[in-house]
Amino acid sequence: MSAEHDRLAESRQMNDPWRRWGPYLSARQWGTVREDYSADGNAWDYLPFEQSHQRAYRWGEDGLAGLSDEQGLLNFSVALWNGQDDRLKERLFGLTNEQGNHGEDVKEYWWPLDATPTHSWAQWLYRYPQAAYPYQDLRETNARRGRNEAEYELSDTGVLDENRFFDVVVSHAKASPDDICITVTATNHGPEAAPLHLVPQLWFRNTWAWREGAEQPRLQRLDAPELAQPNLRAVRADHRVLGRYLLAAEGTPQVLVCDNETNAQALFGSPNRSKYPKDGIGRAVCQADDGGLNPAGTGTKAAFHYQFDAVQPGESVTIRLRLSNDELAEAPFGPNFEAVLADRRRESDDFYAEVIPAKTEAADTLTARRAFAGLLWGKQLYRFNVARWLDGDPTEPPPPAERAKIRNGSWRNLDLAEVISMPDEWEYPWFASWDLAFHTVPLAHIDPDFAKAQLVLLCREWAMHPNGQLPAYEWEFGDANPPVHAWAAWQVYQISGAQDLGFLQRVYAKLLLNFSWWVNRKDADGSNLFEGGFLGMDNISVFDRSKDVPEGFRLEQSDATSWMAFYCLGMLRISLELARREPGWQDMATKFLEHFLALAQAMDSFGSGGVQLWDEADGFFYDVLVSDGGAGRPAGTEPVRVRSMVGLLPLIAVAIAPDWVERELPEFAARVRWVQRHRPELSQALISAHGGDSVRYSLSVLNSERLERLLSRLLDEGEFLSEHGIRSLSAAYRGGSSVQLAGRDLGIAYLPGESDSGLFGGNSNWRGPVWFPVNLLLVDALDDHAAGVGSSLRPGGHSLSEVSEELRERLISLFRPAAGGRRPGQPRDFGDGPLWDHPTFSEYFHGDTGIGLGASHQTGWTAVVAHLICTRKG
């Protein structure tokens, strides 16, 4: 086992020493719901980027290449100045939802290069222009562009032409849990010498301004006589909870100290709490104004100012720092410093050599490692007490009463202060329940304890609603994300060795509450056909399925019902595993078996009111509008005839019961036989395969005929199958189509790239592109169909196992350099050549070309490509 595996064995919990420090600092705190105390709920406007350098945050912090303790009390990041910008480059910039022509969009380039699960080693690359950062150009040009035009990106502005940028690589390496060696190396890739200021910062999160009498921590500049080392500068940090830490900086940088307090005078014309507010360091570096610095060298925010007047073309400059809870070592930057970095880098290689199969090609190995690195850099501290946010703080004016009606007013139970896996460092610096479930699958390959803890976390009473609903995401915790938690829990259990029954029991017990919530809230008439709204698939239909269902109708959804059948099978799998050790769980296995069979029957035939999701003529599943017969409208149904992922999701409702079920669970086996004899109308979805002395059960909502017809659509390159995965909408609508519904003529068109609609912010499109999470579920399901009801099928002359592997390879190919050296999944605005040769994990991918779209650093669910690589057959 590698040294990193040994550290993981010592660090099962988040509060264990090796996990105490990590990249838990967000890349963006401004513009988040947590910091929004407005009356209208416009979080982007309440605390915009323009004010982020002057306002103290209430719930978190942000920075570049961030490092913090797991409580977010003490934070480190790197700031930069090129001598041209009007402000320090302290955090990532992007356009808000209203500013971007396709919704919110980051306008920066960065790449997580490497990381280990205990954060004993981490590397991060940021690309910084040498010219003034074109903030206004990016805003104004995107504002002029329409939804049918591409987004105007940083590389389009010309500031990066001729490689006129610095690549800044930040490395963290732990000598021990509380002793971290840090290097910052900046390389001038441009044709001329250029100035650069490196300004690493250390500060305390503001925890004292929000209540009277709160104790304020203290940073203290250590002057030369106290250090007794001429080529060294240092800041000491004292905190009642953390204790004492020391940040040492090599060389003789200027030490700048102020307070992490709002500059209320500059922003609002009101008195400041401190004479030396948060922007004092930026003013000193960029405007040569020392008026915001405390000459006594005390405060709650400090920085080391390194100035390089002319970094030559091709030249690199490096600064070294060391954060430690020990007293200042005699030689903090001696030979031991470089040895720590070299050892941790080598140990990272050793660790991943045991995770990624040895036969894996170099390009795929790099993809997997970068995907894992992105996941680990995406672990962020998420702190949010909804009740306190709604009520306001004692020292602040009470929030407007309207806020409780805008969002999350019924989620007063939610109180989180946890390190959580985020979908994206900038665009989604908050958790989303179904995103997080997908994150845990690749995380289980490298950090199974953290993966399990994440799944358990959302089921805890301070996250899950008392009614059993899982929180969706902070913009509206009450939205319904697809129920993928049980599937993810089973995947994590299997990947991590199928031994931790305690984990299964903890998740399963809480998911029983969540399952009941779905049944009670999303099956309005008890028909076993489910509603659910957009269910994470945003604008996939001809109307917003959460808000725009025609008056007098309800929408019975193919995907919602498929998700519930899928949920049943996930709970059934777990029930069987638990029953193997404790027979009493067989009753629950029976419950989920019969519930699944009832769902399958509803999808197979007519539900209540004559609702049928399967269209025999088309060989496809559709959503169905059901009229309640009110307001003089006749009762009846109208199918929403749009071939989309909605109709493909019945494929995922499949499972194969283990061979040992018949032998080891006699009560369950007897109940199965009873259902087959006495409820034949239910048992069409249950197939028994006899082999010798054993009986194996295959469960699927699709019989072989319907499976074959659905696969013919899935594998048709004129419809769903693209070169790089399964599209979310049939390409048969490439020229547009219309649907007659409830007396309206509604149009829809295949859009392989960005959305042409403002629905859901305009930056998320399910009308054509390839989305990784549902593709992963389809790969997984095809394997089960191959072992069950579809074992005799050979579409195109290939077995379903071969079809599954082909789809896997198409997805992985997005990240492999093509003949010209460019990766198909790279975003459009990436340049060519080795400086741009970095795998990037986009939110989704163009349905025809595979180009990366949406959030450009969605190393959350798109990181499941690492799982596909690590589990490749053969």
N, C-alpha and C positions, 0 to 999 in steps of 0.2 A: 504493500500500500504506500502511496505517496505521502510526503510530509503534510500536504494539505488535507488529505483524508484523515490523517491523525489529528489535525487541528479540528476538523469537523466532528470527530468522535468526542472531543473534549467540549464541544460547543453546540449542544442540542437545543438550547433555548436562546432567544434573542438577547437576554440579559447576561449571557455568559461572556467572559472577558474578551475572547477573540472577536466577538461580534459587537463589542461596545462602540467601536468606531467604524464608520463606513461611508459610502457616498450618499448619505441619507438626506443631504441638502438639496432642495428642489432647484430645478433650473428656472422655474418661474413661479412666483407667488402672487405677483400683481395680476389683476383681472380675474381672480378666482372668486367663487361664491363665498368662500370663508372670509375674505376681506371686504365683502360687499355689505355695507350698512345703509344702502340707498332705499328710497321709497318705491322706486320702480323696478328694482331687481336687475338693473343693467350693470353687472359686475365689471364689464370692460371699461365703462366710463367712470365708475366710482373710484377705482384706483388704477389709473392707466399707466402705461410704461413711462410717460413723461414725468410722472410724479414718483416713480418707484425709488429713485435715488435720494429722495427727500423725505419720504414718509416711512415711519416705523410700521412694520407689519404687526397684526394682532395675533395670528395663528401660526405663522411659519416664517421661513427665510428663504432666500434664493441666492444663487451665485454660479460661477463657472468652475467646473472641475471640483465640485463641492465635497466637503468632508465634514462630518459632525458626529457627535455622540448620539446614541439611539434615542435620547430625549430631545435632541435638537437644542440643547442649552448653549453649547459652545460650537462655533462654526468657523470653518476655514474655506476660503476660495481664492481664486486668482483673478485680479483685475488687470486691465491692459490700457495703454494709451499710446497712440501712434503719432502724437504731436499735432494732429489735425482735427480730431473729433472735439465736439463741444462738451463732452462728458467722458468720464471713465467708461470703458467697456466692462461692466460689472455683472451683467446678466444678459440672457438671450433676448433679442428683439424679434417681434413679429407683428403682423396685422391682426386686428381684432375681427370678430365675426362680421361686423358691419363694414370694415375697411377693405377686406379682401374680396376680389370678384368671385372667389369660390369659398368664401368663409374664412375663418381664422387660418393663419399660415405663418410659420416661422420663416424668418429671412436670414438665416445663418447656416454655416456649414461646420459640422463637428462629427466625430466618430469615436465611440467607445472602442478602444483597441484591445483591451484585455482586462480580465478580472478573475479573482478566485472567490469562492463563496464566503470565506471568512474575512474577505477584504484585506488579506495579508499582502496582496499585490493587486494594483489597479493602474491602468493607463488610459488616458483620454486625450484626444487630439482636437484642437480648435483652430480654425482658419480665420486669420484676422487681416483685413485689408490694410494697406499702407496709406491709402488716400482716406479722406474724410468719409465716415460711414454715411451712405446716402439715405438717411432716414426719410427725408421729405420726398425725394424722388420715388422711393418705394411706395409711399402712401399715395402720392398724387397719381402716379401712372397706373397703379392698380385700381384706383377710384374711377379712372376713365375707361377701364376695360370692362367689357360685358362678360356674361357667363359663357359665351361661346368662344372666348379668347383664352389663351393660356395665361397662367399667373406670371406676373413680372417678378423675377427672382433676383437675388443679389448678383449672380454671375451675368445677368442681362444688363446690369447697369454699367458695366465696363470697368468697375473698380478692381476686378481681379485679372484684367487683361495682362498679358506678358508675365503671368505669375507674380504680380505685384502684391504679394501677401506674405505674412509670417505664418508658418505652421508652428503652433505652440503645443508641445506635448507635456502633459503633467503626469507624473508617476507618484504613486503612494506605495510604500513598502514598510511593513511592520517588523521592527526588530523584536518587539514583544507586544502584547495586547495594548499597552499604553505608551508605546514608543514608536513613532511613525516618522520614517525618513521620506522627505518630499523633494522632488526635483522638478524644475520648470525649465524646459529647453525650447528656445524659439529659433527657428531657422528662416533666414531671408531667402525666399525663392525668386525674388525679383531681379531685374538686370542692373539695379543701382543700389548704392548704400542707402539705408533708411534708418530713421531713429525709432526707438522703442523704449517704452517705460513698462517695467514689470512691477506690479503692485500687489503682492500677496497680502490677504487681509485675515484678521482674526477678530471675531466679535461674539458677544452674548446676544441671544434672542431676547427681545424686550419682554420680560415677564413682570416688570415692576410698575409699569405705567397704568395698569388696568384695575388696580385695587389699592386702597389706602394702606400705608404701612408695610408694603411688600419690600423685602430686603433686596437691595441692588448689588449685584456682583461688581467686580472691579478688575480692570486691566491696568497694569503698571509698566511703563517703559523702564527698563533697567539700563542705567547709564554706565558709561565705560568704567569708572572706578569700581562699581559693584560687580561687573563682569570679570575684570582682571584679565581680559583677553582682547587684544587690540583689533583683531580681524573678525569681530563678532558683534551682533546686536541681538537683543532679546526683549520679549514682552512676557510678563508673568500674569496669569489669569487665576483669580481666586473666586470660587463659587461654593456656596454653602452645601450644595448637594454633590457636585462633581469633585470638590476638593481643589487642589492646586495643579495647574499645568503651566508649562513653559514652552513658548515657541521661540526657537533660536534661528537666526538668519545669518548665513555666512557672508562675510564682507562687511562693508561699512555703509549700508543703505541708510537713508534718512528714516527715522521712526516717527510716524504720524499717529496721533491719538485724538479721538473725539468721542461722542456718545451716540449710541444707537437710538436716537430720538428724532422725532419729526421736526423739520424746519417749518414750524407753523407760521412764523413771521413771513417767510418768503412765499409760502403757498396761500395762506389765508389772511395775512395781516394781523394775526393774533400773537400773543406772547409765546415765546419758546419755553419749554420745560428746562432746557439746557442751553448754556451759552455756546455750546460746541455741538451742534446737531449732526445728524447722520451724513450729510453731504460735505462735511468739513474736509475730509480726505480728498474727495474729487475736486473741490475748489482749489485745494493746495496744489494738486498735481497739474490740473488742466488750466487754471486761471492764475496760478502763482499767488493765490490769496490765502495767507496763513491765518486769517482771522477766525476761521472755524476750527482751529486746532487748539487743544489745551496745552499751554506751554509747560504745565507741570507734568505732562506725560501720563495722566490718569484719565480713565474713562471706561467705556464699554465697547469701543470699536477701535482697532489699531491696524496699521499697515506698515509694511516696509517698502520704501520707494527706491527701486533700482532704475537708474537712467543710463541708457546706451545711446549715445549721440549718433553713431553711424555704424550700423551692422552691415558688413560688406555682403555683396551677392554671394550666396552659397554658404555664408558663415552662420554658425550657431552660437548662441550665448546661453549659458546655463546658470541658474541660481539654485542653491540648496538650502533647505530648511529642515528643522526637526521639531516635532511636537511630542512632548513627553511629560509625564507626571512626576518624573524624577528631578532632583536638583540638576543644575547644569553640569553635564559631563565635562571631564577635563579636556577632551578633544572630540566634540560632537560630530565633526566632519572629517575625522581621521579615517584610516583604512577600513574601520568597521562599517562606516556609512556605505561605501561602495559595495562592500561584501554583502550587506543586507539586501541591496537592490539586486545584485547578481544572483544571490541565492533564491530570492522570492520569484524572480523571473524564471529561473530554471525549474523551481518547484511547480510553477504554473504549467510549464510544458509537461512535467512528469504527471501532474494531475490529469490533464486533458488526454494524455496518451492512454490513460486507463478508462476514460469516459468514452472517447470516440474510437470506434473499431479500427484496428490497425490497417485493415485493407482499404480504408477510405482514401479516395484521391485527395491530393493536396488542396485543390480548389474547394472541395466540399469540406475538408477539415477546417480551412480558413473560415468558410461560411458558418460552420457550427460554432467555432470559437468566438467569432464576432457576435453571433446571435446570443450565446451565453453571456458574453461581456455586456451586451446591451441590456439584457435582463437584469444583471447584477448592478449595473450603473442606474437602472430604473427603479431600484429599491429606494423609496423616499419616505421620510417621516410625514405622516398624515395626522394632523392634530385638528380636531373639530368637535366642540361640544355644542350641539344644536340648540339646546335649551338656553345656554348662556348667550349664544349668538342671537337668538330671538329676543331675549330679555334685555340684553345689553350689559355693560360693565358698570360697576358702582361709580367709577371716576369719570365716566363718559356720559354725554347726553343720551337719553333713552332713544332707541331706534324708532323710526316711524312705524305707526301701528299697521300700515299697509303691508309691511314686510312679511308678517305672519301669514298673509293670504297669497303671497306670490309663490313661495316654494317652501316645502319641508316643514310646514307648520304642524303636521301630525307626527313628526319624527323626533320629538323631544327626547326620546330614549337614546338616540345615537350620540355616543360620547367616545371618540377614538383618539388615541395618542399612540399610534403604532407605526412601525416601519412596514409599508405595504408595497407590493409590486404594482407600479403604475404602467399604464399603456404606453406612455410617451413622456419624455422629459419636458416638453414645452406645451404641445397642443392639448395634451390630456394629463396635466399634473395632479390627477386625482384617480381614485380607483373606480372601476366599473365591474360589476359582479360577474358578468359573463366573460369579459376580457380576462379578469383575474383567474377564472377557472382554467382558461386556456394557458395562461402563463405557467400555472403550476405543473403542467405536463412536461415541458422541457426542463423546468427547475428541478423536477424530481430526479433527473439524470445527474445533477451536480450537487443539489442541496435538498435532499428529501425531507429533512426535518423542517426547513423553512417552508417548503411546498405544502406540507401537511398543516403547519400552523396557519398558513394563509387561508386554507379552506375552512379550518375550524373557526378562524377569526370572524368571518362574515356570518357565522351561525351563533356567535355569542350574543348574550342578551343586550350588550351595549352597542350592537350593530343590527342584528335582526329585529324587526318590528315585533312588538308583543303579539300581533296577529299571525306571525309566522312568515311574513314577507321578507325577502332579502333586500337590502338597500341596493338600488340600481347604480346611481352615480350622483354627485353632489348637486347637479343642476336640477334634479328631481329624483330624490331617493325613492319615491313611490311609483316610478315607471316600472314596467315589467320587462326584465331581461330574460332571454331564453333560459330554461331550467337545465343547465349543464353541470351543476355542482356534483350530482351523484356520479355522472360519467367521469368527471375529472377526479373525484375521490377514488374511484376504482382504478383509473389509469395510474395515479400516483401510488396507490397501494401495490399494484403489480410491478411497476418500474422499480420501486424501492425494496423489492424482495418478497412481497406477499406474506409478511410476518406480523405486521403491526395491527393486530385486531383491536387494540385499544383505540387507535386512530379511527378505524372503521366504525366502531361503536359510537364514538363521540360525534362524528359527522352524521351518522345514520339517525341517531336519536333526534337531532335538531332538524334534519331534513324531513322527518315525519311531520313536523309542524308546518314546514314550508309546503310539502305536498298537499296537506289539507287546505292551506291557503289557496293554492291554485284551484283545487276542486271546488272550494266554496265560493271563490270570487270570479273565476274565469269560465265557468260552465253554467251559464245563466239559467238554462231550462233543464239541467240534468240529463242532457241528451248524449253526453260523452263526446260531443263536438265542442271545441274550445274557442274562446275569444282570446284577446291578449294585446291587441293594438299592434304597434309597429314591430315589437319583439326584436329590437336590435337591428332589424333590416330596413330601417329608415324609409326611403322613398321607393320601395320595390313595387308598389301597386300604383293604380291609377288615381288614388287619393290617399291622404294621410289616414292610415288605419287606426290611429289613436284618437283623432279629433274630427275627421271629416266624413264619418260614416253617414250616409243619407238619413235624414230625419224619418223616424218610423221604421227603421231597419236595425237589425243587429248583424254583425259579421261573424259567421262561423268560419274559422280559419284552418286551412290545410296545415300550415306550419305550426300553429298553436297546438292542434290535435296531435300532430306528429311529435312535437316536442314533449307532450305529455306521455305519449306511448313510449318514447325514448327514455323519459324520466322513470316510468314504471319499470322498464327493463333494467335501468341502472340500480334502482332500489331492490329489484328482484335478485340481481347478481350479488349485491351486498348481503341480502337476507340469507341466501344460500350459503355464502361463505361463513356467516356468523352461526347459522344453524349447524354447520359441520362440527363446530366446537361446543355449541349449546343448543340441543334439539328444540328448545322452546321457541326458537326463532322461526321454526318451520311454519307456524301460523302466519307470520308476516310474509313469508315467501308465498304462501297460498294467496294471501290478500292481494299482493301485487301481480301475481299471475292472473287472477280472475279480473282484476281491474284492467290489466293490459288486454286481455281477451275481449272485454267489453268495449274498449276503445277500438280495437281492431275490427270488431263487428260493426261499430258505428261508421268506421271509414269504409268498410267493405260494402255496406248496404245503405239503406235509408235510415237516418236518424229521425228524431221526433220532428213532426211538421214536414216530413218528406224531404229532408235535407240530404243531399248526396254530394260528397266531395269528389268522388271519382267520376270522370266523364268517359263513358265507354266508347263513344265515337272517336274522341281525341286520344284516348289512352293516356290520360293525364289527370292530376289532381288540381282542383281549383278552390279558392275561397268562394264562399256562397253568402250572398245577402239574403236575409230572412225578414220578410215583412210581418209585423205584428197584427196587421189588419186594422190598425187605427186610422183615424182622420179620413175615413172613407176609402182608404186604400185596400184593395183586396189582399188577403193573406196569400203568401206564396214565397217562392225562392227565385233568385237570379244568380247564376254562377258568374264570377269575375273571371272571364276567359282570357287570362294572361299567363303565358307559360314562363314561369320564373322559378327561382330557387324554392319558393313556397310550395310548388308542386313536386319538387325533387326530394324534399325533406322526408317524406314517408320512407325513403330508402334507408334512413339511419335507424329506424325503429326495428332493429333486428338483434337477436342474441342467440348464442348457442350455450345450452346448459352443459356444465362439465360432465364427464363420463361417470364420475362418482356419485351423482345425485341419486340415481336409482338404487344404488347399493347402500349408501350411507344415510339417506333421508327417506326412510320408508313411508312416513306419514305424508310427506309432500308428494312422493311418487304415487301413493294410493289416491290422493286427491286429484292428481293429473288424470289418472285412469278413470276416476269417477266423472270428471268433466267430459272426457272423451265419450263415455257411454251415455251420460244423461243430459249433457248440454252440447250436442253435436253442432248446434248453430254457433257456439262460441269457439269450438275447437278447430275451425278451419285455419286459424293462425298458429296452431300448435301441431308440429309434425314430429312423429317419433321415427327414429332411425335405429333399427336393430342391427347390432354387430356382435356376433358371438353371444356371450352372456350379458352384454351390456345394452342399455337403451339410452340413446342420446336424443335430447329434445331440441328442436329448432323453432324459434319464435320469430314471426315476422308479420307485419301488417299487409305484406304483399304475397299473394300466391305466385307461382312460377310464371303464369301467363302475364299478370300485371307487371311483375318484375322485368320480364323480357321486354314488354312494351315501353316501360319507363327507361330502361337502359338504352333502348334504341334512340330515344330523345337525348339522353345524357351523352352518348358517344357519337352523336351526329355533329360534325364540325360546322355544319350550317346552322346549328342551334346552340348547344351548350359547350361542346368540347372545343377548347382553344389550344394553341400550341403550349400554353403554360398553365393549364388548369381548367376548371369548370367555371363557366361564366354564371353570373347571377341572374341574367335575363337572356332569353333566347335571342340569338342573332337573327332569327327570322323576322324580327321587328326592326331590322336595320333601316327600313324606309319609313317606319312609323306605322301605327295601327290605331284603331279606335274601338271602344267597347261601349255598347248601349247598356246603361245601368240606371235604374230608378228614374227613367225619363230623361236622363242626361247622356250626352255624347262625350265620352271621356277618352282622351288620347294618351298613348304611350309609345315610346320609341327606344330602341336599343342604343344606349350611350356607352360605348366601351371605355370612355375616359371620365373626365369630371362631369359633375351634374350641371344641367342647364337650368336648374330650379333652385329657388331659395329655401326649399323645404329642409328642415333640420340643419339650418346654417349654411347649406349649399356646398359644404365641403365633404359630403359623404354620399356616395352614389352606389345603389344596389341595382341599377338598371343596365347592367352589362359587364362591369369589371369582374376580375377574379379576386375573391376574398379567401384568405388562408384558413380561417377557423372552420368554415363549413366544408371546405375542400378536405381538411384533415378528417372531419367526421365521415365524409364520403369514402375516403381511403379505408378508414377503419371498418365501415359498414360493408364495403365490398368484400373484405376478407371474411367477415361473418357470413355473408350470403354465399360465398364460395364454399364454405364448409357446411352450409345448410340447404335452404330451399333452392339456391341457384347453382348447386354443385354440378348439374348437368348442362348448364347453359354455356355456350361458347360464342359470344358475340364477336363477329369478325374473325371467327376461327380461333379465338383465344379464350382460355379459362378466365373466370372472374379474378382469380389470384393474379394472373398475368395482367389483367386490366388494372387492378389495384396498383401493381408495381409500376406500370406505365404512367399512371396518373401521378404517382409519387415522384417519378423521374421528371415529369413535366414541371412539377412545382419546384423541385430542386434546381432545375435548369435556369430558373429566373436569376440565380445568383452565380452561375458559372460564366466565366469570360467566353464570349462567342468568338468566331473566327477573326474578327477585327480587334479583339481584345476588350471590347465593351461588354458589360454584363447586361442582359436583356432587361432586368428589373431596375437598373439605375434610373433615377429621375431624369427628365429631359434636360434640365439645366446643368447637370454635371458635365464637366469638361472631359476631354480625352487625355490619355497618357498616364504614366505611373502615379502622378500626384493625386489623381482622382480615382485610382483603382482601389476603392474601398466598397465592400458589400454594404448596402443600405437596405433597411428593412421597412418598407413603406406600408402604409395602412391598407392599401389595396393596389391592384395592378391592372393596367389597360387590357381590356378583353381581347384585343387583336394583336398588339405588339408586345405586351408584357411590361411596358414602362411603368415604373413606380409612381404612385399617385397618393393624394391625401397627405396625412401626416407623414413626413419623410423619415421619421425616426421611431416608427411604431414597432420597436423591438419588443413588443408585448406579445400579442397573439401571432404576429408574423414570425416570431422566434420559434414557433413550432416546427419550422424547417429543420432546426437542430434535432428535434425528436424524429423527424422523418429520416434524417441522415443516420442517426444512431441506431435506428431500428430497421434499416434496410435489410432485406433478405438476401441470402446467398453470400 
